Amino acid sequence: MTGRTSDTGATSPAGSPALRREPYPHALLDGLLDDDTATRILDWLERQGSWTVERTGLYEQYRCTNVLDLLFTRSAGLGTTLLRVAERLEEFFGRPVERRRIEVGAHKLVAGQYIRTHTDVPHDLTETHRAVVSLASTATPVTGGELLLQHSRSAVEDAVRVRAVHNRAVLMELSDRSFHSVLPVQSGIRYSLVLSYWAADGREQPHRGRHPRAVPAPLLDFLERIGAHEVTHAGRRAAARGHRVRRRPLSDHLLGTHAILRSWGCDPDVCTAGLFHGVYGPLGLGTALLSPDARAPLREAIGPQAEQLVHLYTVLDRRTDRPAPDGRFVAGVLGEAETAVLDGRTVAGVFLISWASLREQVPGIALSGAEAEEILGRLELFGSLIPAPAVADITATLCS
């Protein structure tokens, strides 16, 4: 499908599949949900949904914070619906879909709210396919708020435009080509039910992927089991420096930090620790996925050396480390009066993880002259314990 497109005549009844290849694999359907189910879900969202406003550089919308309650509302029939949508995805895209892993979200956009152009590139922990169902009251029809499926970030004029019509659905295969946006709502309330699915056939995703497939499967499984893809990465350290940090799953940040450490040629334990560096709660803040008082599960999963680095990332006061007479280092521990005595390789590893974490959030970091001088001094202090590519990256960033 090319050229400027409206959704007039573009949808297919739920009984007649029609997969479209442009601008990327997708299907448009009227009546994906049966009429009674769609009406009951809309009624629940209007009457019982709890909403919080979200404003970022990418979107302004309301997110339903109690959407999981909808799964336990028998009258809504959502549980059965999720399985039926999985069947439709398989029918359209020709790939088996997981039944044990389905996520549900709901959004609300009112006049003036929007979603800017973006693409949700799937990696090992995020969905591969998505179904977005528009829900709107006939009493207050929505104007504006069209969902655009675009060939590129700037391609708006020739986008596939999907109006916010009640019980109209878009099934999408996510990739680095799946650019989409939502135009500002002009009037009415645009509700959307967002259903996320994972392909089960183990094939490579149809994208280059931001994160290299260098993470062992057991580590990815463990990261998923502790819920790293279910919590939002807050980016407090970067935000404290005045940088804007986008909302995304914590797993995305952890995988990105791991990729940076690998690109620097860091020790495998340092790379693995980077993959889990926030799970005890960064510097005592944020959501702890694992308790620092019960460290055995992570130690068994990633090994004692890597787990020690993860723990030290959380508890070490990295501003206080200094060399000791015997070639080791002394550093303060948050919340404790006594200092820790550590070997140089361990302290350097925590430093590398900290820097890679910040670099992953903000590729170009603006530091004060005093901060830059401190970092360069630490590079000199650690010497050969820091891989040359990391030294080059840090130096280029600080001196640019």
C-alpha positions in Angstrom: 0.0 0.0 0.0 1.6 3.2 -1.0 0.5 6.8 -1.4 -1.6 8.8 1.0 -4.1 6.4 2.7 -7.1 6.8 4.8 -8.8 3.9 6.5 -11.9 4.1 4.3 -12.4 0.5 3.1 -9.0 -0.4 4.5 -10.2 -2.8 7.2 -11.3 -6.3 6.8 -14.1 -8.0 8.7 -12.7 -10.3 11.3 -13.5 -13.3 9.2 -11.5 -12.4 6.1 -7.8 -12.0 6.8 -5.8 -9.6 4.7 -2.2 -9.1 5.7 -0.7 -5.9 4.3 3.1 -5.6 3.7 3.4 -1.8 3.5 4.7 0.1 5.2 5.5 -3.0 7.3 3.5 -6.2 8.0 0.1 -5.3 9.6 -3.6 -6.0 9.4 -6.6 -3.7 9.9 -9.7 -5.3 11.3 -13.2 -4.2 12.3 -14.8 -6.3 15.0 -11.7 -8.1 16.4 -13.6 -8.3 19.7 -17.2 -9.4 19.7 -19.5 -6.4 20.1 -20.6 -7.3 23.7 -17.0 -7.8 24.8 -15.9 -4.5 23.3 -18.8 -2.6 24.9 -18.2 -4.2 28.4 -14.4 -3.3 28.2 -15.2 0.3 27.2 -17.7 0.5 30.0 -15.2 -0.8 32.5 -12.5 1.7 31.3 -14.9 4.6 31.6 -16.4 3.6 35.0 -13.7 1.7 36.9 -10.4 2.5 35.2 -7.9 4.4 37.3 -5.8 6.8 35.2 -2.5 8.6 35.6 -1.3 11.2 33.2 2.1 10.7 31.4 4.0 13.5 29.8 7.3 12.8 28.0 9.1 14.2 25.0 7.4 11.3 23.0 3.8 11.4 24.2 1.1 12.9 26.4 -1.5 10.4 27.4 -3.3 8.7 30.3 -2.3 5.2 31.3 -4.6 2.8 33.1 -2.9 1.8 36.4 -5.4 -0.9 37.4 -5.8 -2.6 34.0 -5.0 -6.0 35.5 -8.3 -5.8 37.4 -9.9 -6.1 34.1 -8.5 -9.6 33.7 -10.5 -10.7 36.8 -13.7 -9.0 35.7 -15.7 -12.0 34.5 -18.2 -9.9 32.6 -15.5 -8.4 30.4 -14.5 -11.8 29.0 -10.9 -10.6 28.5 -9.2 -13.9 29.3 -10.8 -15.8 26.4 -10.3 -12.8 24.2 -6.5 -12.8 24.7 -6.3 -16.3 23.4 -8.5 -15.6 20.4 -6.4 -12.6 19.5 -3.3 -14.9 19.7 -5.0 -17.2 17.1 -5.6 -14.2 14.8 -2.0 -13.1 15.0 -0.9 -16.6 14.1 -3.3 -16.6 11.2 -2.0 -13.3 9.8 1.7 -13.5 10.4 2.2 -17.2 10.1 4.2 -17.6 13.3 3.2 -19.4 16.6 2.6 -17.1 19.5 3.1 -17.8 23.2 0.0 -18.4 25.3 1.7 -18.2 28.7 3.1 -14.7 28.1 0.6 -12.0 27.2 0.6 -8.4 28.5 -2.3 -6.0 28.6 -2.3 -2.2 28.8 -4.8 0.5 28.3 -4.4 4.2 27.3 -6.7 7.2 27.2 -6.1 10.3 25.1 -8.2 13.5 25.4 -8.2 16.7 23.4 -4.7 17.9 22.7 -2.9 14.6 23.6 -0.8 12.7 21.1 2.0 10.1 20.6 5.0 11.2 18.4 6.6 9.0 15.8 8.6 6.1 17.2 9.3 2.4 16.6 9.4 -0.3 19.3 12.2 -2.6 18.2 11.8 -5.9 19.9 14.7 -7.6 21.7 14.8 -10.6 23.9 12.5 -9.3 26.6 10.0 -7.1 24.7 7.0 -8.2 22.5 7.3 -9.1 18.9 3.6 -8.5 17.9 1.0 -6.1 19.1 -2.8 -5.7 18.8 -4.2 -2.2 19.4 -7.9 -2.0 19.7 -9.7 1.4 19.6 -12.6 1.9 21.9 -14.9 5.0 21.7 -18.3 5.9 22.9 -20.9 6.5 20.1 -22.3 9.3 22.3 -19.0 11.3 22.1 -17.2 10.2 18.8 -13.5 11.0 18.5 -12.2 13.5 16.0 -8.5 13.5 15.4 -6.4 10.9 17.2 -5.7 8.8 14.0 -3.0 6.1 14.3 -0.4 6.5 11.6 1.6 3.6 10.3 4.7 5.1 8.6 7.4 4.1 6.2 9.9 6.2 8.2 10.2 8.6 11.1 9.3 11.6 8.8 6.9 9.9 6.4 3.5 11.3 7.4 1.8 12.2 4.2 1.9 8.6 2.8 1.1 6.9 6.1 -1.7 4.4 6.6 -4.2 6.4 8.7 -6.5 4.5 11.0 -9.3 6.4 12.6 -10.3 5.9 16.2 -13.4 3.9 15.5 -15.0 1.8 18.2 -13.7 -1.8 18.0 -11.3 -1.2 15.1 -8.0 -3.0 15.6 -4.5 -2.9 14.2 -2.3 -6.0 14.4 1.4 -5.2 14.0 4.7 -7.0 13.6 7.2 -4.9 15.5 10.7 -4.2 14.0 13.1 -1.4 13.3 10.7 -0.5 10.5 7.4 -0.3 12.5 7.2 3.5 12.8 3.9 4.7 14.1 2.4 7.7 15.9 -1.0 9.1 17.0 -2.1 12.5 15.8 -3.5 14.9 18.5 -7.1 14.2 19.6 -9.3 17.1 18.7 -12.5 16.1 20.6 -13.9 13.1 22.4 -11.9 10.5 24.4 -9.8 8.0 22.5 -9.4 4.7 24.5 -7.1 2.0 23.3 -6.5 -1.6 24.5 -2.9 -2.6 23.9 -2.3 -6.4 23.8 1.4 -7.6 23.6 2.5 -11.0 22.4 5.7 -12.9 21.9 6.5 -15.2 18.9 7.2 -18.7 20.1 9.1 -20.2 17.1 12.6 -19.0 18.2 13.4 -17.4 14.8 15.4 -14.3 14.5 13.3 -11.1 14.6 13.0 -9.2 11.3 15.3 -6.4 12.5 18.9 -5.8 13.1 18.3 -5.3 16.8 20.0 -2.9 19.1 21.3 -5.5 21.5 23.7 -8.2 20.2 22.7 -11.7 20.9 25.7 -12.2 23.1 23.7 -12.7 26.3 23.5 -16.4 27.4 19.9 -17.6 27.4 20.0 -18.6 31.1 20.8 -15.0 32.0 18.0 -13.7 29.8 15.6 -16.1 31.4 16.7 -15.0 34.9 16.4 -11.4 34.0 12.8 -12.1 32.8 11.9 -14.1 35.8 12.8 -11.3 38.2 10.6 -8.9 36.2 13.2 -6.5 34.7 10.9 -6.0 31.6 7.9 -5.1 33.8 9.3 -2.1 35.7 10.2 1.3 34.3 13.8 2.5 34.2 13.8 5.8 36.2 17.3 7.1 35.1 17.7 9.1 38.3 21.4 9.6 38.0 21.1 11.0 34.5 18.1 13.0 35.4 20.0 14.5 38.4 22.5 15.8 35.9 19.8 17.7 34.0 19.5 15.1 31.1 16.1 14.1 29.8 15.6 10.3 30.3 13.0 8.4 28.3 10.7 6.0 30.0 11.3 2.4 29.0 11.7 -1.0 30.6 14.6 -1.5 33.0 15.6 -4.5 30.9 16.3 -2.2 28.0 18.8 -0.2 30.0 20.4 -3.3 31.4 20.9 -4.9 28.0 22.3 -1.7 26.7 24.8 -1.3 29.5 25.9 -4.9 28.9 26.4 -4.2 25.2 28.6 -1.1 26.0 30.8 -3.1 28.4 31.3 -5.8 25.9 32.2 -3.3 23.2 35.0 -2.1 25.5 36.4 -5.6 25.9 35.7 -5.7 29.7 36.1 -8.8 31.8 33.2 -11.2 31.4 32.2 -10.8 35.1 32.1 -7.0 34.6 29.8 -7.4 31.6 27.5 -9.8 33.4 27.4 -7.5 36.4 26.5 -4.7 34.1 23.5 -6.8 32.9 22.2 -6.9 36.5 23.6 -3.7 38.0 20.3 -2.2 39.0 18.5 -5.2 40.4 19.3 -4.5 44.1 18.1 -0.9 43.6 20.6 1.6 42.2 22.4 3.3 45.1 19.6 2.3 47.4 16.9 4.0 45.2 14.2 2.8 42.9 12.6 -0.6 42.7 14.7 -3.5 44.0 14.0 -6.6 42.0 16.0 -8.7 44.4 16.7 -8.1 48.0 20.4 -7.2 48.9 19.8 -9.1 52.1 19.2 -12.3 50.2 21.9 -12.5 47.6 22.1 -16.2 47.0 19.7 -16.4 44.0 21.7 -13.9 41.9 25.0 -15.4 43.1 23.9 -18.8 41.9 22.7 -17.4 38.6 25.7 -15.3 37.6 28.6 -16.4 39.8 30.1 -14.9 43.0 32.5 -12.4 41.3 29.8 -10.9 39.1 27.3 -10.8 42.0 29.8 -9.0 44.2 30.1 -6.3 41.6 26.3 -5.9 41.4 26.2 -5.6 45.2 29.0 -3.1 45.4 27.4 -1.0 42.6 24.5 -0.6 45.0 26.2 -0.1 48.3 29.7 1.4 47.5 30.1 5.1 47.9 32.1 5.5 44.7 33.2 9.1 45.6 35.3 7.9 48.5 37.5 5.1 46.9 41.2 5.7 47.4 44.3 3.6 47.2 45.6 1.8 50.3 49.3 1.3 51.0 49.2 -2.4 50.0 48.0 -1.8 46.5 44.4 -2.3 47.4 41.6 0.3 47.6 39.5 1.6 50.5 36.0 2.9 50.0 33.0 3.9 52.1 29.9 1.8 52.2 26.5 3.5 52.2 24.8 3.3 55.6 27.8 1.8 57.4 30.5 3.4 59.5 33.3 1.0 58.4 35.0 1.2 55.1 35.5 -1.7 52.6 39.0 -2.8 51.5 38.9 -4.1 47.9 41.3 -5.1 45.2 41.9 -2.6 42.4 40.3 -4.8 39.7 37.0 -4.9 41.7 36.9 -1.1 42.3 37.7 -0.5 38.6 34.9 -2.9 37.6 32.4 -0.9 39.6 33.6 2.3 38.0 33.3 0.8 34.5 29.7 -0.3 35.2 28.8 3.1 36.6 30.2 4.9 33.6 28.7 2.5 31.0 25.3 2.9 32.8 25.4 6.6 32.4 26.7 6.5 28.8 23.9 4.2 27.9 21.3 6.7 29.2 23.0 9.8 27.7 25.4 9.2 24.8 26.8 12.7 25.1 27.3 13.6 28.8 27.8 17.2 29.9 30.0 17.3 33.0 31.4 20.2 34.9 35.2 20.9 34.7 35.6 19.5 38.3 33.7 16.4 37.4 35.7 15.8 34.3 38.9 16.3 36.1 37.8 13.8 38.8 37.0 11.1 36.2 40.2 11.6 34.3 42.1 11.3 37.6 40.4 8.0 38.3 41.4 6.7 34.9 45.0 7.5 35.8 44.5 5.9 39.2 43.2 2.6 37.8 45.7 2.5 35.0 45.9 -0.7 33.1 42.8 -2.1 34.9 40.6 -0.1 32.5 40.5 -1.5 28.9 41.9 0.8 26.3 38.6 1.2 24.4 36.9 2.3 27.6 39.7 4.8 28.2 39.4 6.2 24.7 35.6 6.4 25.0 35.7 8.2 28.3 38.5 10.6 27.3 36.8 11.5 24.0 33.5 12.2 25.8 35.1 14.4 28.5 37.5 16.2 26.2 35.1 16.8 23.2 
